[in-house]
Amino acid sequence: MEVSTAPTRSAESIRKCSDSAFDPTKDSPHHSGQLMPFWFLANALSEIEVCKGKGSQDIIKEIIANVFRAAIINNPSELANLFYFFIVKLAPEYEA
């Protein structure tokens, strides 16, 4: 797979992952074929960290879903690594 060299978008120019209007094609910081910038994932985790109170589980699900939606549209090859990152594992159990 060829990786795009187009510049990533800045954090100020995109919506937060917790925003219900988040559009993975317009609001993700990377373009098709680019790797997801770590700051995007770190910002999503920071948003999860401050979620409290009633309805927080729904907001957390939306944040995680938006991160995965951005990965599916822009670089599906990252999905497995992203999944293992969120479940705090390095690899499947059957791999040494």
Secondary structure, DSSP 8 states (H G I E B T S, - for coil): ----------GGGS--TT-TT--HHHHSSS-TTS---HHHHHHHHHHHHT--STTHHHHHHHHHHHHHHHHHHH-GGGHHHHHHHHTT-SS-TT--
